[in-house]
């Protein structure tokens, strides 16, 4: 019998042998089940997972999926994925068999998400809903590709949410000048916000900067690390994507800003982070100083959008912007900022008219 009752604890244990992927016979043991039925159900689910049988429960499949992703994703990305799955997917699908989840189940879940609210009592944003939908769709794509699930029910169910927000928030140069004036009395604030606005780097990349990556002779910053907060610890990782490893040029006034800042860091060695603050602190300081300056409130990531918008306004093309921002594909740049280009098309027409009328 694979299930036995422990007379001392009054709990059930499950013990059995199985053959792994290498053809080796192995023993599996687990205790603490309240009933014999639970113990045998756990055994059944375990064996189904080893056979890649799509009658296995969604929750069991998620364990296989995340184990595989663990070897392929950055720790911070995996952590976010795991949180989203545990919080938004498992409560609805955990005990459903993979092969029994239909497009109607996906639609019902979508409707539930679209009618839900966050901790502030606000509806989920369209971009968050899109992220949730992409998450469940990728799980079923994985099942189709590697576990021979017949089809992805998300395809027939349709999507929810929007890839980009209705309105992208960013600061113009006039708004940034107004903002940075109130930062003059704090050299850390002045330096980090100037660096973010005029390089477009991600906040994690900025917080990982060290003296050795700033070259005042060539007027460049080499971006090759990122700071992530994981399990209440600051972790230095590789940048988000391979093309995020890049060198960005900086104008003279940014060089001077960084040089002045470095004079205050005379005890800091070349390999220590120059900004000894957290992402949450940067967010808080951005909000407080924006209020003082009387400019609209934006997120730290919107400084990256502001830089891209500035470059578009200056006439630079998507290829250069993609390289500067560290986008893996130019299409990412076009998808994110393409709506800002129509104004440039009007400018092209105007200049062609002027040329023809000469």
PyMOL commands that set and color helices and strands:
alter all, ss='L'
color gray80, all
select helices_A, chain A and resi 36-50+58-69+75-93+98-100+103-114+126-147+153-157+173-181+187-199+203-207+211-213+242-244+252-265+279-293+301-313+318-325+330-340+342-357
alter helices_A, ss='H'
color red, helices_A
select strands_A, chain A and resi 3-5+12-19+25-33+214-215+220-223+226-230+233-237+246-249
alter strands_A, ss='S'
color yellow, strands_A
deselect
rebuild
show_as cartoon
